[in-house]
Amino acid sequence: MKIQMLGTGSAFAKTFDNNNALLTVDGRKLMIDCGITAPKALFNLGYNFGDIDALLLTHMHADHIGGVEEFAFQMKFLYGRKPLLYVADTLVDPLWEHSLKGGLQQNPDDTLADYFDVKPLPEGVPHELLPGLRAELLLTRHIPNKASYSLLLNETFFYSGDMVYDPDLLESLVNDRGVNVIFHDCQLHPPGAVHACLPQLLTLPAHIQRFVYLMHYGDDQPEFVGRTGTMRFLEQHAIYDLDDLTKK
């Protein structure tokens, strides 16, 4: 399994694209989130929406779903197919009613299912998204009163949606569930009101920090290179082989 970071930036970053990713497993591609900058990022990397087999959404902020309308229109009218859409069962109706309906609805009876093969996912239940790719949604805290989900992929790879600092969860994932790669959103400056911030993450035990790769950071990220303990920054557009990461 390989993962390419379409972007590694925070919601307000301009140097870095939205924190979205492209997973490739045996030639099939799943996109994790599709934010405002995702269509351009894909284009710049030589992809188009027709290359995407499935989309998995973590939560409903524009840097994670702002490109979904274009994705839906292109797939329907340019490529003539419905891609798989994996989304938490609690978010299916809000995604359509509060975010996509105004732009996508062409006829009064149109629904999300007119554009996607919708696969609602219950929290805490592993599901095979593509052959060789399993995911379990974990409800993690982000914005009060808005559901946000992180991902446990193939049992040992944790990919945070957007979440506040939760050391108990991270320690449980590593110590009890065998997680050995963590891609974690990181606000570089305190306070960590809706994202884990770097000073908080630096308090993690050393044996956990060595598994952590930082993403969803601000435009001043270059100023923090070398100041992240044993944690490392993910690089925008870089491709990472998960097998290689587990050996580090």
Backbone as a ProteinNet text record, in pm:
[ID]
protein_1_A
[PRIMARY]
MKIQMLGTGSAFAKTFDNNNALLTVDGRKLMIDCGITAPKALFNLGYNFGDIDALLLTHMHADHIGGVEEFAFQMKFLYGRKPLLYVADTLVDPLWEHSLKGGLQQNPDDTLADYFDVKPLPEGVPHELLPGLRAELLLTRHIPNKASYSLLLNETFFYSGDMVYDPDLLESLVNDRGVNVIFHDCQLHPPGAVHACLPQLLTLPAHIQRFVYLMHYGDDQPEFVGRTGTMRFLEQHAIYDLDDLTKK
[TERTIARY]
84.4	0	87.3	55.7	126.2	27	76.4	-5.7	67.6	-1.4	55.1	-24.5	46.1	-19	-50.9	-178.6	-220	-194.6	-199.9	-168.6	-141.3	-73.7	-40.9	-73.6	-151.4	-173.6	-297.6	-296.4	-412.3	-522.5	-637.4	-751.2	-718.2	-626	-595.5	-462.7	-393.9	-264.5	-282.2	-188.2	-189.2	-68.8	42.8	158.8	133	64.1	37.7	-109.2	-133.8	-270.4	-344.2	-475.8	-556.9	-506.5	-519.4	-467.4	-554.4	-529.8	-599.4	-494.5	-534.2	-435.4	-492.8	-404.7	-441.7	-374.2	-455.5	-405.5	-412.2	-305	-303.7	-274	-364.3	-350	-373.3	-269	-279.6	-340.4	-297.5	-339.1	-470	-544.5	-671.3	-649.1	-725.2	-698.3	-820.3	-793.6	-892.8	-841.4	-924.8	-888	-945.1	-860.7	-905.1	-930.3	-1056.5	-1103.2	-1075.9	-1159.5	-1151.7	-1184.3	-1083.3	-1102.8	-1101.5	-1102.7	-1110.5	-997.1	-876.4	-759.5	-736.7	-815.7	-790.8	-796.8	-896.7	-898.5	-771	-722.6	-600.1	-478.7	-473.5	-359.9	-351.5	-464.7	-465.8	-414.1	-463.1	-421	-270.3	-218.6	-75.5	10.6	-45.3	29.1	7.9	-68.4	-87.8	-203.5	-291.5	-409.7	-533.2	-642.4	-772.5	-872.6	-992.4	-1090.8	-1125.4	-1109.9	-1136.5	-1043.2	-929.9	-835.5	-879	-978	-1016.4	-1126	-1103.6	-1203.9	-1299	-1251.6	-1334.2	-1289.1	-1383.9	-1358.2	-1403.3	-1319.5	-1350.2	-1342.6	-1450.1	-1456	-1447.8	-1373.3	-1357.2	-1453.5	-1480.1	-1573.3	-1608.1	-1691.2	-1756.4	-1705.8	-1576.6	-1519.7	-1470.3	-1469.4	-1444.3	-1307.4	-1206.9	-1075.6	-1073	-1185.6	-1197.1	-1307.6	-1405	-1512.5	-1538.1	-1460.1	-1488.2	-1474.6	-1407.6	-1394.4	-1488.7	-1575.3	-1662.5	-1763.8	-1814.7	-1912.2	-1852	-1731.4	-1667.2	-1640.8	-1595.2	-1572.7	-1700.5	-1812.9	-1939.6	-1981.5	-1973.7	-2013.1	-1924.3	-1793.6	-1703.9	-1730.2	-1747.6	-1768.7	-1898.5	-2001.7	-2130.4	-2130.1	-2079.5	-2095.7	-1974.3	-1854.2	-1736.3	-1700.5	-1714.7	-1669.1	-1783.5	-1904.1	-2021.4	-2025.8	-1976.9	-1984.9	-1997.6	-2045	-2058.4	-1942	-1856.8	-1749.7	-1805.7	-1733.1	-1768.1	-1746.4	-1842.1	-1828.9	-1845.7	-1737.2	-1740.2	-1747.6	-1847	-1866.6	-1938.6	-1910.8	-1977.8	-2129.1	-2198.4	-2343.3	-2410	-2348.3	-2404.6	-2389.9	-2305.7	-2277.3	-2343.4	-2406.3	-2463.3	-2567.5	-2665.6	-2770.7	-2717.7	-2638.9	-2585.2	-2497.9	-2421.9	-2337.1	-2421.2	-2533.3	-2620.9	-2700.4	-2768.8	-2863.5	-2795.8	-2678.8	-2616.6	-2496.9	-2443.8	-2322.7	-2334.8	-2397.2	-2391.4	-2520.3	-2632.7	-2762.2	-2779.3	-2739.9	-2759.3	-2690.9	-2575.7	-2503.4	-2532.4	-2552.5	-2564.8	-2707	-2805.8	-2942.5	-2989.5	-3012.3	-3060.5	-3211.8	-3263.5	-3406	-3453.2	-3578.5	-3626.2	-3603.7	-3599.2	-3584.2	-3440.8	-3344.9	-3204.9	-3156.8	-3072.2	-3010.9	-2861.7	-2791.6	-2648.7	-2624.6	-2718.8	-2705.2	-2712.5	-2754.8	-2752.6	-2611.8	-2519.5	-2382.2	-2280.5	-2313.3	-2216.7	-2282.1	-2199.5	-2238.1	-2206.3	-2306.7	-2285.7	-2274.9	-2167.8	-2142.9	-2130.4	-2242	-2234.3	-2154.5	-2069	-1984.7	-2022.8	-2052	-2071.5	-1936.9	-1937.5	-1815.1	-1771.4	-1639	-1583.3	-1596.1	-1639.5	-1655.1	-1562.7	-1462.2	-1373.3	-1450.8	-1412.1	-1479.7	-1375.4	-1389.9	-1297.7	-1342.4	-1262.6	-1296.5	-1259.3	-1141.6	-1092.1	-1020.8	-1003.4	-927.7	-790.5	-763.4	-636.5	-634.9	-748.7	-756	-876.4	-847.5	-952.8	-946.4	-1062.9	-1068.5	-1170.6	-1136.3	-1227.7	-1236.5	-1357.5	-1376.4	-1372.4	-1298.6	-1292.9	-1343.4	-1446.8	-1498.4	-1398.6	-1343.8	-1244.7	-1290.8	-1249.3	-1297.5	-1225.6	-1306.8	-1253.1	-1329.6	-1432.6	-1517	-1632.5	-1662.9	-1775.7	-1904.6	-1975.2	-2106.4	-2102.7	-1984.1	-1972.6	-1890.2	-1947.4	-1879.8	-1759.1	-1648.3	-1526.5	-1465.5	-1418	-1370.3	-1225.1	-1149.5	-1016.1	-1022.1	-911.3	-913.4	-806.3	-845.4	-750.1	-748.1	-635.8	-624.4	-537.2	-591.3	-520.5	-461	-536.9	-510.4	-390.8	-291.6	-168.5	-134.9	-216.9	-189.8	-304	-271.6	-370.5	-353.9	-464	-467	-571.5	-528	-624.5	-706.8	-836.1	-914	-862	-941.8	-892	-930.8	-837.8	-870.4	-785.5	-840.9	-766	-670.3	-581.7	-482.6	-551.9	-521.6	-581.9	-473.9	-387.6	-276	-322.9	-435	-483.9	-518.2	-582.3	-614.6	-487.4	-391.4	-268.3	-192.2	-184.4	-113.8	-187	-319.5	-396.4	-377	-376.4	-357.6	-222.1	-119	15.5	32.9	-3.6	26.1	-69.8	-195.6	-296.1	-335.2	-322.5	-371.3	-260.4	-137.2	-24.8	-3.6	-58.7	-36.4	111.4	168.3	309.3	337	230	242.7	125.9	156.4	53.8	74.6	-23.8	-24.9	-119.2	-64	-142.9	-146.1	-266.1	-275.3	-203.5	-142.9	-58.5	-69.1	-130.7	-127.6	5.1	80.1	216.2	221.5	117.9	116.9	2.3	24.6	-85.3	-179	-300.6	-352.3	-412.1	-418.1	-475.5	-624.9	-701.1	-844.2	-921.4	-886.9	-958.7	-863.8	-735.5	-632.9	-528.6	-467.3	-348.8	-243.3	-177.7	-71.4	64.4	165.5	298.6	348.3	334.9	382	315.6	188.8	121.7	179.4	194.3	244.3	386.3	462.5	599.3	603.2	489.4	485	454.2	429	405.8	530.8	513.9	631.4	715.3	843.2	935.4	899.5	851.6	823	700.5	618.9	506	547.4	624	668.1	737.5	810.1	886.1	796.5	667.2	572.3	496.8	515.6	428.3	487.3	400.4	430.4	328.3	375.5	291.9	239.3	111.7	46.8	-52.2	-121	-222.6	-161.1	-46.1	27.1	15.5	58.2	48.7	164.2	152.7	252.2	389.9	397.2	528.8	597.6	553.4	611.6	763.9	822.5	969	1044.2	984.8	1050.5	1059.1	982	976.3	1051.6	1112.3	1191.3	1306.6	1321.1	1422.9	1377.3	1251.3	1199.5	1082.7	1079.2	964	1002.1	1111	1153.3	1185	1139.3	1160.6	1047.7	949.1	841.9	892.3	829.7	872.1	754.4	783.2	680.4	658.6	533.6	502.7	524.3	566.8	593.3	479.4	435.5	330.6	370.4	278.2	291.1	384.7	452.7	542.1	461.3	521	460	532.4	456.1	513.4	464	558.3	526.6	508.4	389.4	360.8	452.1	492.9	586.1	718.3	765.1	890.3	877.8	764.7	747	746.1	690	682.8	820.2	916.7	1051.6	1139.3	1090.3	1174.7	1165.5
-119.3	0	123.5	216.8	343.8	456.2	563	680	803.4	883.1	1008.1	1123.8	1218.4	1333.3	1437	1447.9	1550.6	1689.5	1697.9	1821	1789.4	1879.4	1858.8	1982.7	2075.5	2203.1	2209.6	2305.8	2332.6	2396.6	2416.6	2476.5	2614.4	2687.1	2823.8	2835.3	2726.1	2730.9	2768.3	2842.2	2879.2	2821.9	2805.4	2741.6	2593.1	2531.6	2388	2363.5	2260.1	2224.7	2161.7	2149	2086.3	1947.3	1909.6	1782.7	1665.5	1623.2	1510.5	1412.1	1286.8	1184.7	1087.7	1020	920.8	788.4	688.7	554.9	468.5	396.1	303.3	162.9	70.3	-68.9	-156.3	-226.9	-315	-243.2	-120	-45.4	29.4	7.3	78.4	193.7	301.5	424	467.2	501.2	558.8	693.1	794.3	927.3	947.9	991.1	1027.7	1177.3	1214	1351.7	1416.5	1515.7	1584.8	1730.9	1804.8	1943.4	2038.9	2166.1	2270	2258.3	2225.6	2222.5	2086.5	1986.7	1851.1	1842.2	1902.8	1891.1	1944.4	2059.2	2116.1	2032.1	1982.5	1900.1	1774	1709.7	1590.5	1624.6	1734.5	1777.2	1801.3	1871.5	1902.6	1777.6	1671.5	1547	1449	1490.3	1406.9	1309.3	1328.5	1244.3	1320.5	1245.9	1308.3	1228.7	1280.8	1213.3	1074.5	1053.9	921.8	814.4	855.4	758.1	708.2	774.2	744.7	639.4	533.6	427.7	452.8	519.6	536.5	660.7	716.7	833.7	802.2	837	819.8	956.2	996.1	1126.6	1112.3	1203.3	1197.6	1289.6	1408	1500.7	1611.8	1705.5	1795.5	1939.3	1959.2	2091.7	2106.1	2229.6	2251.6	2203.3	2207.2	2158	2006.4	1942.2	1796.3	1753.7	1841.9	1804.5	1910.7	2019.3	2129.3	2096.9	1986.6	1946.5	1835.8	1792.4	1677.4	1710.2	1833.4	1869.3	1852.5	1905	1889.5	1742.2	1667.8	1524.5	1456.3	1486.6	1423.8	1459.8	1587.3	1628.8	1567.1	1567.7	1508.7	1359.2	1288.6	1144.3	1112.7	1192.7	1165.9	1206.4	1325.3	1378.7	1359.1	1344.1	1319.1	1171.2	1102	963	862.4	907.8	822.9	707.3	728.9	621.5	679	593.7	630.8	572.2	655.3	602	559.6	473.1	436.3	555.6	580.1	684.5	621.9	621.4	571.7	691	689.6	798.6	742.6	798.1	751.8	758.4	658.2	655	778	839.2	959.9	1083.7	1076.3	1193.4	1188.6	1077.3	1064.5	1173.1	1185	1284.8	1427.5	1461.1	1597.5	1633.7	1538	1565.1	1612.1	1545.6	1584.8	1710.2	1707.9	1814.9	1948.2	1945.5	2069.3	2113.1	2024.8	2060.9	2045.4	1940.5	1910	1933.8	1926.6	1932.8	2061	2173.6	2301.1	2309.4	2244.1	2247	2129.7	2011.3	1889.8	1857.4	1900.7	1859.6	1925.6	1843.1	1890.4	1872.2	1768	1738.2	1726.6	1753.7	1755	1625.6	1514	1385.8	1333.4	1413.6	1370.6	1354	1254	1229.4	1204.9	1184.3	1152.1	1027.1	935.4	808.8	825.8	942.4	967.9	995.5	1023.2	1054	951.8	885.1	794.2	661.2	558.9	431.1	445.9	488.8	529.7	408	404.2	295.1	352.8	362.8	415.6	321	379.2	299.4	325.2	221.2	239.9	255.5	329.9	348.3	216.8	193.7	83.2	-53.3	-59.5	-187.5	-190.5	-277.4	-283.8	-320.4	-257.7	-281	-281.4	-372	-374.6	-271.8	-170.5	-63.8	-99.9	-156.2	-209.6	-340	-428.7	-550.6	-516.5	-566.2	-539.2	-413.1	-344.3	-221.6	-228.4	-237.5	-240.5	-112	-65.2	59.1	45.6	105.1	117.2	264.5	317.8	456.3	467.3	566.1	595.8	738.1	754.6	888.1	959.9	1070.8	1146.2	1290.7	1356.6	1491.4	1596.6	1686.3	1795.5	1923.4	1956.5	2071.2	2024.4	2093.7	2051.5	2037.8	1928.1	1902	1875.4	1847.4	1806.4	1678.8	1575.7	1446.4	1451.1	1396.6	1385.7	1248.8	1184.3	1046.6	1035.3	956.8	917.3	774.2	727.2	601.1	506.7	382.2	275.5	188.3	192.1	126.1	1.9	-109.8	-238.1	-265.9	-228.3	-260.2	-188.2	-145.9	-92.1	50.6	112	246.8	338.4	436.6	532.3	662.9	710	835.3	923.7	1032.6	1117.2	1195.9	1213.8	1310.7	1446.7	1523.4	1637.2	1607.5	1621.6	1583.7	1660.7	1679.7	1738.4	1633.3	1679	1589.8	1485.4	1360.2	1249.6	1144.6	1169.7	1076.9	938.3	928.9	797.3	712.2	773.9	699.7	655	744.9	710.5	599.8	607.8	503.7	370.5	372.5	249.1	188.3	273.1	222.3	153.6	215	158.4	37.6	52.5	-51.4	-169.7	-143.3	-249.1	-303.7	-219.6	-262.6	-279.2	-250.7	-277.5	-176.5	-56	47.9	86.6	96	132	243	304	424.6	515.5	641.2	739	864.3	897.1	1025.1	1115.8	1221.5	1300.9	1447.4	1507.6	1650.9	1725.4	1838.5	1909.8	2059.7	2126.4	2272.5	2311.5	2395.4	2422.3	2508.9	2590.1	2682.6	2648.5	2661.9	2645.5	2767.6	2755.3	2636.8	2536.2	2412	2308	2294.8	2395.7	2396.8	2295.2	2283.4	2189.4	2095	2115.9	2026.1	2001.9	1884.6	1865.1	1965.6	2028.4	2122.5	2058	2112.8	2053.4	2041.7	2144.8	2127.8	2010.8	1985.6	1870.5	1739.6	1729.2	1605	1574.5	1678.8	1657.8	1597.5	1591.8	1527.2	1377.8	1327.7	1184.6	1106.1	986	902.2	879.5	863.1	849.6	732.2	621.2	503.7	525.4	627	661.2	767.5	865.2	970.9	914.2	806.3	754.6	699.7	678.6	631.2	745.5	870.4	981.4	1062	1084.9	1171.7	1284.6	1407.7	1525.3	1581.6	1620.8	1676.1	1783.9	1846.2	1947.3	2064.4	2112	2218.3	2350.9	2456.9	2590.7	2624.1	2740.6	2781.7	2810.7	2826.9	2850.2	2719.1	2608.9	2478	2473.8	2538.4	2530	2580.1	2671.4	2722.8	2618.1	2509.1	2408.9	2280.5	2276.2	2158.5	2144.4	2024.4	2000.4	2029.7	2070	2104.8	2015.2	1894	1805.3	1676.5	1677.5	1556.3	1446.5	1324.9	1214.1	1203.4	1292.6	1294.9	1363.4	1330.4	1385.6	1448.6	1549.9	1610.3	1526.5	1505.4	1452.3	1562	1523.2	1619.5	1618.7	1738.2	1751.5	1684	1604.3	1534	1413.7	1392.8	1277.5	1148.2	1040.1	907	825.1	764.1	683.2	539.6	446.8	305.1	263.4	213.8	183.4	74.1	-18.4	-121.7	-61	38	103.2	182.1	248.3	326.1	238.2	120.1	32.5	-20.5	-11.9	-61.8	45.7	171.4	279.9	287.7
0	0	0	-88.7	-95.3	-68.5	-7.7	17.6	-31.2	-109.5	-160.3	-100.6	-42.8	18.5	-89.7	-125.6	-221.5	-163.7	-33.6	37.1	182.7	249.3	390.8	473.2	416.3	480.7	567.9	658.6	743.2	659.7	721.4	651.3	596.2	662.3	621.9	547.5	526.4	458.9	312.5	259.9	118.2	43.8	113.8	52.4	31.1	125.7	121.4	87.2	7.9	-29.6	87.8	73.4	177.2	209.8	335	384.7	337	214.9	152.7	103.4	82.2	46.9	-55.5	-124.8	-224.9	-189.6	-159	-127.8	-252.7	-280.9	-393.7	-342.2	-373.2	-331.9	-454	-496.4	-613.3	-732.9	-754.7	-872.4	-858.7	-752.9	-732.3	-634.9	-654.8	-580.9	-499.9	-373.9	-284.7	-236.2	-247	-200	-60.5	31.4	165.4	165.7	170.7	167.9	32.4	3	-126.4	-100.8	-56.1	-17.8	-135.8	-104.9	-207.5	-308	-261.3	-350.2	-414.9	-381.6	-433	-585.1	-653.2	-799.1	-864.7	-817.5	-876.9	-839	-715.4	-674	-759.7	-782.1	-867.4	-1007.3	-1062.5	-1196.1	-1200.1	-1101.3	-1098.5	-1087	-1027.4	-1009.9	-1126.1	-1226.4	-1344.3	-1334.5	-1236.3	-1222.3	-1268.9	-1287.5	-1302.5	-1219.3	-1205.4	-1121.6	-1174.2	-1303	-1359.1	-1307.9	-1249.5	-1192.7	-1055.3	-994.5	-856.7	-853.6	-777.5	-762.7	-647.6	-543.5	-424.6	-349	-273.5	-189.6	-48.3	48.7	190.2	257.3	324.9	389.4	540.6	603.3	748.4	821.9	765.1	829.2	731.1	775.8	681.9	686.1	686.4	668.7	524.9	475.1	333.4	287.7	376.9	335.2	323.6	356.7	343.9	247.3	220.9	126.9	19.7	18.1	-73.3	-220.5	-254.4	-394.4	-435	-344.6	-373.3	-482.3	-484	-588	-727.5	-747.3	-878.3	-909	-809.7	-827.4	-875.9	-810	-845.8	-988.2	-1022.7	-1156.8	-1264.1	-1240.8	-1341	-1358.2	-1248	-1258.9	-1333.6	-1310.3	-1375.7	-1522.4	-1552.5	-1686.7	-1777.4	-1720.6	-1802.9	-1810.5	-1696.7	-1692.4	-1687.6	-1664.6	-1674.1	-1577	-1456.3	-1357.2	-1217.2	-1127.7	-987.6	-908.5	-853.7	-768.9	-633.7	-567.2	-430.4	-338.6	-250.9	-150.1	-13.5	62.7	200.6	294.5	380.5	474.6	596.5	712.5	834.3	816.4	868.7	853.3	913.1	1013.1	1074.6	986.4	883.1	800.3	663.3	627.7	493.7	467.9	553.8	533.1	545.2	648.6	654.5	534	482.4	366.6	249.5	226	114.6	148.6	259.6	291.4	319.8	383.9	429.7	346.4	261	187.9	36.4	-13.3	-156.2	-232.8	-167.2	-235.7	-316.6	-260.3	-328	-462.7	-477.4	-603.6	-694.2	-637	-717.9	-761.5	-685.9	-717.9	-847.9	-950.7	-1079.9	-1093.4	-1027.9	-1028.6	-884	-857.5	-718.8	-642.8	-714.3	-645.2	-646.8	-691.4	-689.2	-545.4	-524.3	-394.3	-413.7	-305	-311.3	-394.5	-391.4	-464.4	-615.3	-664.4	-808.9	-858.3	-766	-803.9	-754.4	-645.2	-583.2	-549.3	-545.6	-485.2	-336.5	-260.7	-122	-31.2	46.8	140.5	281.6	354.5	491.9	581.4	664.8	753.2	898.3	975.1	1119	1188.1	1295.8	1373.8	1437.3	1438.4	1513.9	1451.8	1324.4	1256.4	1135.3	1131.9	1015.4	889.1	778.8	651.5	541	445.4	331.8	229.3	207.4	113.8	-29.1	-45	-171.2	-137.3	-233.3	-201.8	-143.7	-23.5	42.1	126.3	136.8	216.8	309.4	439.2	541	622.6	664.2	742.5	853.7	966.9	1079.2	1116.2	1122.8	1163.3	1314.9	1363.1	1505.5	1525.5	1605.1	1635	1725.1	1676.5	1753	1766.6	1873.7	1905.6	1820.7	1764.3	1682.8	1718.3	1644.2	1673.7	1762.6	1869.9	1953	1871.8	1897.5	1836.8	1686.7	1632.5	1491.9	1484.5	1425.3	1420.3	1326.9	1373.8	1294.3	1322.1	1216.9	1229.6	1185.5	1260.7	1219.9	1169.5	1111	1039.1	1092.6	1112.4	1138.6	1014	942.5	813.2	825.3	777.7	782.5	919.9	1021.7	1162.3	1224.4	1146.9	1208.3	1166.4	1081.8	1031.3	1075.9	1161.8	1210.4	1135.9	1077.1	1002.1	1067.9	1130	1200	1098.8	1132.2	1057.8	1101.4	1167.9	1243.9	1388.1	1481.9	1619.4	1719.2	1836	1945.6	2001.7	2084.2	2144.2	2232.1	2205.2	2280.4	2307	2405.2	2430.3	2470.9	2540.9	2582	2460.6	2361.3	2239.2	2168.1	2153	2081.7	2153.2	2285.8	2360.7	2349.1	2350.9	2336.6	2197.9	2095.5	1959.7	1944.5	2000.6	1988.5	2080.3	2206.5	2305.4	2299.3	2266.5	2271	2134	2031.1	1899.5	1797.3	1834.6	1745.5	1634.7	1648.5	1547.6	1546	1425.6	1414.9	1313.4	1259.5	1177.7	1213.8	1245.2	1281.8	1197.1	1113.4	1042.8	1122.6	1182.7	1277.1	1235.7	1239.6	1216.3	1327.4	1290.7	1386.8	1365.9	1461.9	1467	1530.3	1464.8	1510.4	1635.4	1656.5	1770.2	1865.3	1995.2	2090.2	2083.3	2138.4	2208.6	2111.3	2152.6	2068.3	2091.3	2048.9	2077	1993.4	1864	1777.3	1702.3	1718.1	1663.8	1772	1767.8	1850.6	1807.8	1903.9	1869.4	1897.5	1833.4	1843	1986.9	2071.5	2209.7	2280.9	2252.5	2312.8	2260.6	2130.4	2071.5	2118.4	2150	2198.9	2339.2	2406.7	2538.6	2528.3	2408.7	2393.3	2431.6	2485.7	2514.1	2389	2408	2295	2205.6	2265.6	2183.2	2094.7	2125.8	2039.2	1938.5	1982.6	1890.8	1767.4	1784.1	1668.4	1558.8	1589.9	1489.3	1422.4	1471	1432.9	1316.9	1216.5	1102.8	1104.2	1090.7	1112	980.3	981	862.4	907.7	810.4	840.7	917.6	868.7	937.3	861.6	925.3	868.4	775.9	713.3	614.2	672.6	804.9	866.1	904.5	849.1	880.4	862.4	759.2	746.3	869	945.2	1064.7	1175.5	1162.7	1268.9	1234.4	1116.3	1079.9	1179.8	1235.6	1336.9	1478.1	1492.7	1626	1665.3	1611.3	1631.9	1705.5	1778.5	1847.3	1747.5	1775.6	1681.5	1580.5	1589.1	1490	1363	1250.5	1122.2	1049.7	969.1	885.3	759.7	724.3	591.9	488.9	369.5	263.9	163.2	126.9	27.7	-102.6	-158	-285.7	-280.1	-167.9	-157.3	-152.3	-201.3	-198.1	-92.5	-2.9	105	90.8	100.2	100.7	247.6	279.6	420.7	473.4	390.2	435.7	478.7	402.9	438.1	568.6	587.9	709.7	833.4	822.3	939.1	978.7	888.3	918.3	982.6	985.8	1037.8	1189.2
[MASK]
++++++++++++++++++++++++++++++++++++++++++++++++++++++++++++++++++++++++++++++++++++++++++++++++++++++++++++++++++++++++++++++++++++++++++++++++++++++++++++++++++++++++++++++++++++++++++++++++++++++++++++++++++++++++++++++++++++++++++++++++++++++++

